[in-house]
Amino acid sequence: MNNNMSEQRGLHRFAVLLSVSTFCLIIAGGLVTSTGSGLAVPDWPLSYGQLMPPMVGGIFYEHGHRMIATFVGMLTTILAVWFWMKETRKWVKVLGGIALLAVITQGVLGGITVIFLLPTAISVSHATLAQSFFSLTIFLAIITSREWKAIVPVELEAADKTRALMLATSATILLQLILGALMRHTASGMAIPDFPQSYTNWLPPTDGNELSSLNEYRLVYYDLPPVTLEQIWIHFIHRLGAVAATAMVVTTVVHVLRNYKHQRMREIAIVLGLLVVFQFLLGALTVWTGKGVQIATAHVAVGALLLGTSISLATYTFRFHPMPERITEHAFAGEPA
C-alpha cells in the first residue's frame, strides 16, 4: 500500500512538472512572436543544420523555444507510458495517449510553420494547440492528486448552472486566446494604436476611404507602418472578446463565492478573478507600450494561466457535482473516495 501511495505521489509530481514545463514553453513561444524571431532559424528540425547553433539574436529565442519543446515532448512521452503501465483508470490512460498525440502534432505544426514561412492558419493552430495542451496538463496534474481521489461527490441545487457557467467561461476564454493568436500572427497587434478608444473614436472605421488618412495619422503620431481595414477589425474584435471574457469570469467568480463554501473552489475562483483583472491591464499596456516585448509576452502567459485556472475550476466543479446520470456509470464522475 505504501509503495502504491508513493508511486501515485510521484506520478502526480511528474504531472505537475510537465504542466510547469509547458507553461515555460508558452512563455518561450510568446518571446518568439514578441521579438519577431519566428524565422530566425529558417530550417527544421535542425537549426542551420546543427543541433546547437550559436545562441545569438533571434536564434536564442527560436532555438531556445525548440529546446524547451523537446524537453516537454520527452516528459509527455514518459508520463503517457507511466499512465499506461501503472494507472488503473482507463480514461486516464486514454488522456495520456491524447496528450502524447497532441505534443507530437504540436511539434509537427511548429515545423510546418517554419518550413512554409509562418502561414497564418498554421501559426494560429500552433498557438491554439499550445494553450489547449497546457490546460490538459493542468487537468492531468489535478486528477492524479490525492485531493482529487478523496473528494466525495455531493448534490447541490446550483450545480447545473455552475457546470454550464464553467464550460461557457472556459470556451469564451479559449476563443479569446484564438483571437489573440490571430491578431499576433496577422501583425494586427498595433493596428489600433490607442486605448481604450480606436483612433479617438469608440468604433473603428468601416470605410476604406478613411484608411489613407488613418495611416497618415499612424505615421505622424505613432511612427507606425500602414495597416489594412482587416487588421484593424481583427484587433477590435479581440478587444470585444476581452470584454466578453471578463464579463464571463466576473459572473463565474460571483456565482462561486455566493454558492460555494468549499475552500478549494473559492480559492480558484479568487485567483481567476485576479488573473482577469491583470490580463485586462496587460492588454492595455501592450498597446500603450507599443507591444513592449516583456509586456506582450506576459499577456500571452497570463492568458494561458487564465484558461488553465478556468479549466481547473470546471474540473473541480464536475468532480464535486458530477452529472447525475454519470455518478454510477463513469469512473471520472463517481470514483469511490
N, C-alpha and C positions, 0 to 999 in steps of 0.2 A: 504493500500500500504506500509506504513512504517513498519507494523508488518511483512509483507511478506518479505520486504528487510532485516529486522533484522534477520528473521529466515533463509534466504538464506546465510546471512553473518555467522551466527552461524554454519550452515551446512558446509560451506567452511572451517571455522576454525577447525571444528571437523575432517574433512578430512585431513587437514594439520597435526593435532595431530596424526592421525593414521599413516600418512606417516613418521613422525619423530620417532614415537614409533617403527615402523617396521625397520627403519634404526638402531635404538639402538639394536633391536633383531638380526639383521645381525652382528653387532659388537660382541654381546654376543655369537652368533654361531661361529664367527671367533675365539674368545678366547677359545671356547671348543675344536676346532680342533687344534689350535696353541699350546695349553697346553696338548694335548693328553688326554682330560678329557671325551671323548665320552662315556666311560663305567664306569666313576667314580660312577655313580648311576646305578646299574645293573637291576633295576626293573622299571616298568611303568604301570599305570600313577602315582602311589605313588613313593616316594623316600625312600628306605629302610623301606617301609611300613608306611611312615609318610607323612603328608602334609608339614612339615617343619623340615627336618633333620638338624643336626649340619652343619653349613656352613663353613667347613674346607677343605683345599686342593682342589682337583679336584671337590668335591661336590659343592663348591662355584660356580664354572663356569657352571657345568652341571645343577644344580638345579636352579641357577640364570637365566639361559637361559630358563628353563621351566616356571619360574615365569613371565618373560617378555613375553613369547609366550602366556601365559594365558591372560595377560593384552591386548595384541594385538588382540586375539580372541574375547574378550569382546567388544573392540572398534569396530571391524569389524561387529559384530552382531548388535550393536546399529546403526551403520551407514547404514547397509542394511535395517533395519526396518525403519529408518528415511527416507531413499530414497523411500521406498515402500509407506509410509504414506503421504509424503509431496512433493516429486519430481514429476513434471508434464511430464518430458521427459521419455518415456517408455524405451528407450535404456539405460538410466542412471539407472533405476530400475533394468534392467537386469544385468548391470555391478555390481551393489551392490550385487545381488544374486550370481554372479560368484565369487566375492571377498569372500563372506561368504563360498561358496563351496571350494574355494582354501585354505582358512585358516583352514578349517576342515580337508581337505586332507593333508595339511602340518603337522597338529598335529598327524594324524594317521601315516604318514610316519616317523615322529620323534619317535613315539612309536615303530614301527616295526624295526627301525634302532637299537634301544636298545635291544629289545627282541631277535632279530636274530644276535646280536653281530656285528653290523656295516657292513652289506653286502655292497659291493661297489656300486652295481646298485641302491640300495635304498638310500644310503648315497648321491650319486651324484644327484639322483632325488630330494631328500630333499633340497639340496643346490641350485639346479636349480630353483625349485619352489619358494624358498625364494627370489631369485633375481627377478623372474618374478612378484611375488606378490608385491614386493617393487615398481616396475615400475608401476604396476596397481594402487597402492595407490597414486603415484605421478600424474598419469593421472586423477584420481578422484578428487584430490585437484585442478588441473588446470580447469577442466570442471565445477566445482562448483563456480569458482571465478567470480566476477563482470567483470573483464577484458575480460574473455572468451566470456561472453554474449554480450559485447559491440563491439566485433570485427565484421567488415563488410567484407565478402569475396571479394577479388578482383582478376582480371586476371593478370597474369604475364607470360612473354614469357618463363622464365626459370623454371616455376612451375613443369612441367613434370619431368625434370631432377632432380629438388630438391626433389620431392616426392620419386622418385626411389632411390636417393642417401641416403635419410634419412632412408628408410626402410632397405637398404643394410647395412648401417653403424650399425644400431641397431641390425640387425641379426648377423653381424660379432662379435660385442661386446658380445652378448649373447652366441654365440658359443665359444668364448674365455673364458668366465666365466665357461662354462660347462667343457672345457678342464682343467681349473684351479681346479675345484672341483674334476675332475677325478685324477689329479695329487696329490692333498692333500689326497684323500681317497684311493690311492694306495701306499702311502708312497713314492712318487716319487719326493717330493719337493727338496731333495738334491741328486737326482740320478746323476745330473751333478753338481759337487761342485765348478766349476769355471765359470766366466762370464766376457766377452761375448763369450769366446771360450768354447769348450767342450773337457775337458781333453787335453788341449793345442792345439786342432785342431778345425777347423771350423765345421766339421761334426762329429757326434758321431760314435762309432764303429758299424759295421753291422755283424761282425763275432763273434760268440760265443767263438771262441778260444782266443780272446783278453780279454775276460771277467775276467779271473783269474788274469791277470796282472793288469787290471784296479782296481779290488777290492783290490789288494795288495797296489796299489798306493793310493787308498782312505784311507786305514787303516794307512799307513805310514805318509802321508802328511796332512790328514784331520781328522784322528781318527773317521772315519765313517764306519758303518756296510756295508756288501756287498749288491749289488743290481743286478737285472736281466737286460737283454737287453730290455725287455718290459718296465721296469721302466725308463730306460734311454731315450727311444724313446718317451714315454708319456711326459716326461719333455721337450724334444727337440721340439716336435710338439707344445707344449704350447708356447715355445719361438717363433716359426714361427707364431703362432696365434697372438702373441703380435705385431709382425712386421706388419701383415696384418691389425689388428685393428687400429694400429697407423696410417698407411697409409690411411685407410678409414676416420678416424677422421680428419686428416690434409686436405684431399680432401674436406670433408664436410665444414670445417671451412673456407677454402679459398673460396669455392663456395658461402657461405652465405655472407661473408664480401664483396665479389665482386658484388653480385647481389641484396642485400637487404639493405634498408635504415632504416627499422623499428627497433627501439631501442631494443625491447624485443628479436627479433630474433638474433640480433648482440650480445647482452649480453650473451645469452645462448650459442651461438657459441664460444665466447671467453672463457667462463667457461669450455666448453667441451674441447677446445684445451689445456687449463692449466691442466685440470684433466688428460689428456692422457700423458702429459709430466711427471707429478707427479707419475702416475701409473707405467710408464716405469722405473722411478728411483727407486720406491719401489720394483719392481720386481728384479732389480739388487741388491738392498740392502738386500732383502730376502736371496739371495744366499750368498752374501758377509758376512752376519752376521750369517750364518748357521741356517737360519729360526728363527731369534730372535722373540720372542712372539709378542712384540709390532709392529715390522715391518711387520711380516706376517699377523697380524690381520688388520693393516692399509691397506695392499694390498687388502685384501678381501673387506674392507669397501669402499675404493676408487673405486674398480671395480664396486660395486653396484651403487655408485654415477655416475660413467661414463655411465652405462647403463641407469640409471634414467634420466640423463641430455640429452642423445641421444633421449630417448623416448619423453622428453619434447619438444625438438626441432622438432621432427617429428609431435607431436601433434599440435603445433602452425603452422607448415607448412600446414597441412591438414585443419586447421581452416581458415587460411588466403587464401589458394588456394585449395579449395576442388576439387575433381574430377568433371569435367563438368557435367556429367550425374547425379550427386548426388545433385546438387545445389537446385533443387526443389523437389527432391524425398525423401531425408532423413533429419531428424532434425539435425543430427550430423554435416552435412556439411553446411546446409543452414539455420540455426536458424535465425530468424529475430533479428536484433540488439536491 
